[in-house]
Amino acid sequence: MNKNNIIIKKYFEENSLVNSDIESFNIFLEEEMQKIIDESGTILPTIIPHTIDEFKIKFEKVTVGKPEITEADGSKRAIFPIEARLRKISYSAPIFIEASAHVDGIQRESFKTLIGTMPIMLKSKHCHLTGLSEQELIVKGEDPYDPGGYFIINGTEKVLISIEDLAPNNLLVEKSPNTVSDYAGKLFSEHGSYKIPHSIEKMKDDIFYLTFTRVKRVPVIIIIKALGLVKDEEIMKAIDTDSKDEVFINLFEFVNVKTQEEALDYVSKKIGITQAKEIRIERMKEILVKYLMPHLGTTEEDGIFKALNLCKMIKKYIAVSNGNAADDDKDHYMNKRLKLSGTLLADLFRVNLKVLIGDLLYNFQRIVKRGKFPSIKVIIRDKLLTQRIYSSMATGNWVGGRKGISQRIQRLNNLETLSHLQRVVSPLSTSQENFEARALHSTHLGRLCPIETPEGTNIGLRKNLALLANITQEVKEEKIVKTLKALNAKFIR
């Protein structure tokens, strides 16, 4: 056996092909789930008993147990994957949440309750098989060489297919397919449940326009002024480009808009808000705070950072359109991200938690209308969240209209199983040509297998990870800032 074979053999002894997926699921259970609960914040019912002034419900700490089963007599015990397969049941663990209800600022009740069950990935931290030796795995009815990385739903082994998508919060400028402008800049701003496309373009009148949500083709300079960066000199410094004439034209066009209020009013009229001026301005402020680049923050104080980022976007657009910088290649793997099991389940949990909160509010308000004041613990329907998660896992129909995310694992032979666990799918339509997206890119080397892709309409859209590919998880901003501060980096605002 030569040295290369020894190294590869050693690699597979110490590393699993599905390590990245298992790590992603662990991060979802330990960190992301709590973040999603925190996002929902304080729940305020609109209908409350007339005897009180304020009532609020708070969801606090969330915990996930280990897989268990509740028998017909009500007894609970641990369940192992082999029993879930044989008895056609799901290998899942209970989700508990600490909640409290407050009346006029005084805590009325505090409790820990079950809100649903979560399917558990085999060999993840919450799985009973983790840490068992080969002999112990055999005793439990498991193949000691099975990599895990899949789920058991109603006795069926299901794998979540990784989705290849454009990197969020990253501006890409490339040639525009339409005749209105030569170049188009696109950015997908992602923050929690918000996923908002933004586009920037320069029209034939040499004015830069921004489009996001219901704000269609509004001059960028006006948006910058509406965010609080109103002085032309400051805008010019922030854009900091050699092609000053293009910026001067834009600044001169809107030189009469001198205050933030005037800019907000201009945009509100442009998008068709027809109420009184004060209401118009407030509504416009709310739209800019919530829906304009939410990844930079969703408070009014973040407005200035959004304005400075818009200036950076204009600078990049000018550089690319003038040929001073290369067009962005959206097929380059630097501009792609893979959504693994943890991210996909976070999307599913976030949407279904909102449904659960909506159901809780409906039940609470319905009982209040009858003149009663119910306990929150009684009106949380734990089966609602469980059924909706199981339904998506069983059918493969995911949030956002995606289909085929959850698939029955292929067990014809071991190689096919490993291939299925390593699959990566593009969200592009198989019926369209998309030649560039299907083609092999130089950045696929070492990341994606250049051979394993099907013939026919799926060619190049359904891919597989390379055998030695390892997917790094998202790096936390706080860690980067901490490291930079330790290196005495200066933060300029």
Residue pairs with C-beta under 8 A, 6 or more apart in sequence:
1 9
11 468
15 470
16 22
16 123
16 147
16 148
16 149
17 147
17 149
17 418
17 421
17 422
17 465
17 467
18 123
18 147
18 148
18 149
18 421
18 422
19 470
20 340
20 469
20 470
20 471
20 473
21 121
21 149
21 160
21 162
21 340
21 341
21 342
21 421
22 121
22 123
22 124
22 148
22 149
23 342
23 473
24 340
24 341
24 342
24 343
24 471
24 473
25 121
25 124
25 340
25 341
25 342
25 345
26 124
26 125
26 126
26 342
27 342
27 473
28 341
28 342
28 343
28 345
28 346
28 349
29 64
29 118
29 124
29 125
29 126
30 125
32 342
32 346
33 62
33 64
33 95
33 346
33 349
34 61
34 62
35 192
36 192
36 346
36 349
36 350
36 353
37 59
37 60
37 61
37 62
37 97
37 353
39 192
39 193
39 350
40 59
40 353
40 354
40 357
42 56
42 57
42 58
43 56
43 57
43 58
43 59
43 357
43 360
43 361
44 55
44 56
44 57
45 55
45 57
45 361
45 364
45 365
45 368
46 361
46 365
47 365
47 368
47 369
48 54
48 55
48 368
49 55
49 368
49 373
52 103
52 104
53 104
54 102
54 103
54 104
54 105
55 101
55 102
55 103
55 104
56 101
56 102
57 99
57 100
57 101
57 102
57 360
57 376
58 99
58 100
58 101
58 102
59 97
59 98
59 99
60 97
60 98
60 99
60 100
61 97
61 98
62 95
62 96
62 97
62 98
63 95
63 96
63 97
64 93
64 94
64 95
64 96
64 118
64 126
65 93
65 94
65 96
65 126
66 78
66 93
66 120
66 126
66 127
66 128
67 78
67 79
67 80
67 84
67 91
67 92
67 93
67 120
67 126
67 127
67 128
68 76
68 77
68 78
68 79
68 93
68 94
69 76
69 77
69 78
69 79
69 83
69 89
70 76
71 77
78 128
79 89
79 91
79 128
80 128
80 129
80 140
80 141
80 142
81 91
81 122
81 127
81 128
81 129
81 141
81 142
81 152
82 140
82 141
82 142
83 89
84 90
84 91
84 152
84 155
85 152
85 155
85 157
86 155
87 155
88 154
88 155
89 154
89 155
90 117
90 119
90 152
90 153
90 154
90 155
90 390
91 119
91 120
91 122
91 151
91 152
92 117
92 118
92 119
92 120
92 386
93 117
93 118
93 120
93 126
94 114
94 116
94 117
95 114
95 115
95 116
95 117
95 118
95 385
96 112
96 113
96 114
96 115
97 112
97 113
97 115
98 110
98 111
98 112
99 110
99 111
99 112
99 113
99 376
99 377
99 380
100 107
100 108
100 109
100 110
100 111
101 107
101 108
101 109
101 110
101 376
102 108
109 375
109 376
109 377
111 376
111 377
113 377
113 380
113 382
114 382
115 356
115 380
115 382
115 385
116 356
116 382
116 383
116 384
116 385
116 386
116 389
117 382
117 386
117 389
118 345
118 349
118 389
119 151
119 152
119 153
119 389
119 390
119 393
120 126
120 127
120 151
121 127
121 148
121 149
121 150
121 151
121 341
122 129
122 146
122 148
122 149
122 150
122 151
122 152
123 129
123 130
123 147
123 148
123 149
124 130
124 148
127 148
128 140
129 137
129 140
129 142
129 148
132 140
134 144
137 143
137 144
138 144
147 418
147 421
149 159
149 341
149 421
150 157
150 158
150 159
150 409
150 421
151 157
151 158
151 159
151 160
151 393
151 406
152 158
153 390
153 393
153 394
153 406
154 390
154 394
156 394
156 408
157 408
157 409
157 411
158 393
158 394
158 406
158 407
158 408
158 409
159 406
159 407
159 409
159 420
159 421
159 423
160 340
160 341
160 344
160 345
160 405
160 406
161 404
161 405
161 406
161 407
161 423
161 424
161 425
162 338
162 339
162 340
162 341
162 423
162 424
162 425
162 465
163 338
163 339
163 344
163 402
163 405
163 424
163 425
163 426
163 427
164 336
164 337
164 338
164 339
164 424
164 425
164 426
164 427
164 463
165 336
165 337
165 338
165 339
165 427
166 172
166 188
166 330
166 335
166 336
166 337
167 334
167 335
167 336
167 337
168 188
168 189
168 190
168 195
168 295
168 337
169 187
169 188
169 189
169 190
169 295
170 187
170 188
170 335
171 185
171 186
171 187
171 200
171 313
171 316
171 328
172 185
172 186
172 187
172 328
172 330
172 335
173 183
173 184
173 185
173 186
173 316
173 317
173 320
173 321
173 327
173 328
174 183
174 184
174 320
174 327
174 328
174 329
174 330
175 182
175 183
175 184
175 327
176 182
176 183
176 184
176 201
177 184
178 184
180 201
180 203
180 204
181 201
181 202
181 203
181 204
182 202
182 321
183 201
183 202
183 317
183 320
183 321
183 327
184 199
184 200
184 201
185 199
185 200
185 201
185 313
185 316
185 317
185 320
186 197
186 198
186 199
187 197
187 198
187 199
187 200
187 293
187 313
188 195
188 196
188 197
188 198
189 195
189 196
189 197
189 198
189 212
189 292
189 293
189 294
189 295
189 296
190 196
190 294
190 295
191 294
191 295
191 298
192 294
192 350
193 350
193 351
193 354
194 290
194 291
194 294
196 212
196 213
196 291
196 293
196 294
197 212
198 210
198 211
198 212
198 292
198 293
199 210
199 211
199 212
200 208
200 209
200 210
200 211
200 220
200 313
200 314
200 317
201 208
201 209
201 211
201 217
202 208
202 209
202 246
202 317
202 321
203 209
203 217
206 246
206 249
206 250
207 219
207 249
207 250
207 253
208 219
208 220
208 221
208 250
208 314
208 317
209 217
209 218
209 219
209 220
210 217
210 218
210 219
210 220
210 223
210 310
211 217
211 218
212 291
212 292
213 287
213 291
214 271
214 287
215 223
215 267
215 270
215 271
215 287
215 291
215 292
216 271
218 267
218 270
218 271
219 250
219 253
219 254
220 250
220 310
220 313
220 314
221 235
221 250
221 251
221 253
221 254
222 254
222 257
222 263
222 266
222 267
222 270
223 263
223 267
223 288
223 292
223 307
223 310
224 235
224 307
224 310
224 311
225 235
225 254
225 257
225 259
225 260
225 262
225 263
226 260
226 263
226 264
226 266
226 267
226 284
226 288
227 260
227 288
227 292
227 303
227 304
227 306
227 307
227 310
228 260
228 303
228 304
228 307
229 235
229 238
229 304
229 307
229 308
229 311
230 258
230 259
230 260
230 263
232 251
232 255
235 247
235 251
235 311
236 244
236 247
236 251
238 307
238 308
238 311
238 312
239 247
239 311
239 314
239 315
239 318
240 311
240 315
241 247
241 314
241 315
241 318
241 319
242 324
243 318
243 322
246 318
247 314
247 318
257 263
257 266
261 281
264 280
264 281
264 284
264 285
264 288
265 277
265 280
265 281
265 284
267 284
268 280
268 281
268 283
268 284
269 280
271 284
273 280
273 283
273 284
274 280
275 283
285 300
288 303
288 306
289 298
289 299
289 300
289 302
289 303
290 298
292 306
293 306
293 309
296 302
296 305
296 306
296 309
297 305
297 306
305 493
316 325
318 324
319 325
320 326
320 327
320 328
328 335
329 335
331 436
331 437
331 439
331 441
332 441
332 443
333 441
333 443
333 444
333 447
334 443
338 424
338 471
340 471
344 398
344 405
347 398
347 399
347 400
348 389
348 392
348 398
348 399
349 389
351 399
352 384
352 385
352 388
352 389
353 385
355 384
355 385
355 388
356 380
356 381
356 384
356 385
359 381
359 384
360 376
360 379
360 380
360 381
363 374
363 379
363 381
364 374
364 376
364 379
367 373
367 374
367 379
368 374
391 397
392 398
392 399
392 405
392 406
393 406
394 406
395 406
396 403
396 404
396 405
396 406
396 407
397 403
397 405
398 405
398 406
402 427
404 425
407 420
409 417
409 420
409 421
410 416
410 417
410 419
410 420
411 417
419 452
419 464
422 464
422 465
422 469
423 462
423 463
423 464
423 465
424 448
424 462
424 463
424 464
424 465
425 461
425 462
425 463
426 437
426 460
426 461
426 462
426 463
428 434
428 437
428 461
430 457
430 458
430 461
431 457
434 461
437 460
437 461
438 459
438 460
438 461
439 460
440 450
440 460
444 450
444 463
446 466
446 468
446 469
447 465
447 466
447 469
448 463
448 464
448 465
448 466
448 469
449 463
449 464
449 465
449 466
449 467
452 463
452 464
453 459
453 460
453 461
453 462
453 463
453 464
454 462
465 471
484 491
